[in-house]
Amino acid sequence: MKKSSTLVLVTLLILSTMLIAVPLTICEDTDPVHIYYAGSKISNSPGPIVWTGPCSTSSFTFTVRVQWDALPDPSKVNWATMTMTEKSSFGITFSPLSFTLYNPSLYYQDVVVTVPVGGLGAGTYAANIYVSVTGQGPQGTPKVAGTDGFFQFVKTPCPVKYYLTVTSAHDTPGGMGWYDNGTTAYANLTDGVVSGGTGIQYVFTGWSGDASGTGLTSNPITMSGNKTATANWKTQYYLTVVSPYDTPGGMGWYDECTYANATLTTGTVDIVPGSVRAVFTGWGGDASGTGLISDPIHMDSPKTAIANWKIQYYLTVVTDPSTLPPIPGADWYDNCTWVTLTAPTPVSGGVGVRYRFSYWDVDGTSQGAGVNPINIHINAAHTATAHYIVQYYLTVTTDPAGVNTPSGEGWYDGGTNAAISTDQYVDIVPGSSRYRFDGWTTADMSEITAPSSTSTTVLMDKAKTVTANYVIQYYLTVKTDPTGLVTIPGEGWYDKCTTVTLTAPSVTGYLFVYWDVDGTNTPGNPITVHMDAPHTATAHYWLELEFGSFITDSSFNVITRFDTVWTPKDLSKTTFKLASTNPGQFYFNIKITNNWPVNTGTITVSYTLDPDFIIHPIQGDPIQVWTGYGITGTRIPATVTYGASGTVTISGIAPGQTVYVSIHMQYGPARGYFPKATMLAWKSLGHLINTFTAGYTVTVPGPFPFIITSTSTTTITDPVVVLGLEE
């Protein structure tokens, strides 16, 4: 079709802040239509334009531009009607749009078109919209133009959110709000206890609804839907317990409609101990009952329990002296009552005591000589004293009876002091057993001036017996075998039935073996001696086994050093080998002498060779045991384990006998060639000093066998002689 000079140009412009702007492809109709996008003319552009928006998008907009190809004639009215039709299944309905162009300076009109997509769910949607425009150009000639526009709209899925509702009758709840699906929320409170006024409070008890837990912050709530957390509360009322005396109890907070009890500790409280007291009489206020625990109090509101009391005074009735039989009447009495007291006369005090009544006094005020009975008004605490004149007899004895005859027995006026005396020690068997004075005793020890002194005084305020107490002592003798080897602490006098701990000390060159007490062998060290008789304890020692080790040459000459001789392989002197040692063979000798008075029994000797040495057989057996030095004397059978370390087990060594364990050795390093550096490093690598270790384990065959061990270490040095390095 030929292009008209008044051709209408339709341009689709994308205007949406929520969408991604990409080139829009408009298919041209039979009449060429010029499409402008982003200021450039485009034609036959491939592909659709795509809007992408979240599922919350309800619509998007684009602009259709109707353009005339010449400036409008101000005298003419430029108008156009635009119709859009969806050609596919997008489901969009458009109404015709009409407009009039009045501005003489413009030759185009922009029309904003809104596409409704609010009813669509998440997904990708495609539509082909046909736009047709009928209008009148500047010359008043109607024109028709049309174009297609293909686009896609993508709605992304919305994240699902759920609301957490938090309800509480008290406090300030928190945690309510929107949460993404599957996330964790928490309901919370500020304070779990809320005041409801005087004596009233509300206490948080836990979460319910979609929440759980008893803390101010709930257990985690998984937001898989709308949730409600409910804070539960209970009402409490305060019980006040009022008491001027004692320690009231039961006050505190109680759940609504429960029952409480007010309590007291004793019901009797000393105001002045022994003189004035308060006695509980019953409960008042909101409480009832006469027991220390009130009747149940229904806690339907704040309550107050009041403890009621009465005052009592104590009447003390005594005699002078106080050892006389008590006179009835001493007791607690209610305030403002009267009490009558009668003193008996005469009064027999038994053996050694006689009394006669003299007078009463009340609180130190005499009631008159011979006045009896008397009446006392109880308006305070009072003390009534019946005074008597008395004499006492003092009996002096010993315990055990008959140890000796202490001085001082006889009659004494009341209130005077009697002098008494006895011996410090009394022999039973001289040097073995005796009595030791252990102090005076009587019924009231405060009456003896110095109970631990052999000579003292006793207050005669009543008839009494004073006893001089003795304990039996036994002598403990402590010796050693051999005699006089060491002084062991512990010898001396000890009270009967006491125990004495004796410890045998270590003595250089000796081995402690056992104790005997009075000839009876006793295990252990230390030991405990029960002093039920005189005893002699003897610590038995044996001389230690003599044990040592040393290195000899093949002639059994003791050596402390040896030489290793290294020679070069050739004149280059770069490679060396171990040519020889001096001496060529060695013995590791272990000497054991039995200084015990008995056979040692089985003794196991252990050995460890220096890593540079190996066992070298001689006479078919490299390890032998002999009674003489240098493989002489008598050979002793032994069980041997061979190796760099091993053991030699001997059935026993007789008293005074010496045995020698001889281990035949040679220097062990390989005889091959070594680089010069290796050879020179031999000394620095720890081969200058060679160490050999020996030890033994044996059971001491005393009355109470026990195992002992010992070790011995010997060393020899290797100066390392190198031939061929004279320069």
NORHUJO-V761975 format. One line per field, one symbol per residue. phi: phi as a letter, one per 20 degrees, with the letter a starting at -180 (. if undefined). psi: psi as a letter, one per 30 degrees, with the letter a starting at -180 (. if undefined). A space follows every 10 residues. Layout:
phi: ???
psi: ???
This chain:
phi: .ffefdfedd cedecbfede ecgdedffef efceddblnc ecblffneec dcbffffeac cbdddeceeb ffegeddecb cdcdceecdf nddddgdcbc ddffedcbce cedddfcfee efqdccbddd dccdacefen efccbbbdcd bccddefeff ccdddddbfb mdfbofqecf gnedccebce beccfdofmc bddfdqdbme dbodefdffg deeeafccdd edcceccede ddbfcmdfcn fqecfgmedc ceccecnccf ecgmccbddf dqdcmedbod efdffgdfed agccddedcc dcdededcdc ffefgfegpf aecfgmedcd dcefbfceen fncbcbfdae cdlndfeofm faecdceeda fccdceeceb ccddddcccf fnfacfepfq ebfgneddec bbefccfdcg ncbaedfcoe cbfdffeefc feefcbccfe dafbdddeec cedcedeccc cffmfbedgp fqecfgmedc edcfefcgnc cfdadcdlne fcfnafcdde edafccdcee ddgffebaba dcefemefcd bbddddcffb ffldcccfea ccfecccedc dcdeefecff mfcdedbcef gedcfcfblm bfccccedfm lcmdfdfbec deqgcaccdd frcfgmedcc eddeccfegg efecggffff egffenefdd dcccbbcbef eefcgbeccb cbccccdcfm edeodff
psi: kkklfhkkkk kkkkjkfflk jlkkkkkkae kkkkkkkhgk klkhklllkk kkllffkfll llkkkkklgl kljffljklk kkkkkkfage hkkkkkkllk jfjfflglkk kkkkjkgffk akakkkkjkk kkkklkafgg kklklllkkk lkkjjlkkkk klkjkkkkfl ajllflakkk kflklkklle kfkkkgakgk lkkkflkabg lllflfkllk jkiglklkkk kkllkkkkjk jkkflajllf kakkkkglkl kklleffkkk ejkfeklkkk flkabglllf lfkllkkjig lklkkkkkll klkkjkjllj lfflkkkkfk lkklkglkkk kkkkklkkga kgkklkkelk kjhfkkgkkf kkllkkkigl klkkkjklkl llkkkklljl kgeajllfka kkkkflkkkl lllekjkdjk fellkkkglk llejfffkei ffkfkalkki glklkkkjkk kkklkkkkll jlkgeljkkf kakkkkglkk kkkklkkkfl jkellkjhfj kklljllkkj iglklkkkkk kkklkkklll klafghkklf llkkkkklea ffhfklljel ljlfllkjkk kkkjglflkf akkjkllklk ffllkjkkhf jfjlklflkh hlbkkkklkk klafkaljkk flklkfkklk jkjkllkflk gakkleeeef feefgggekk kkklllkkkj hafiklklll lkklllljfi kkkghe.
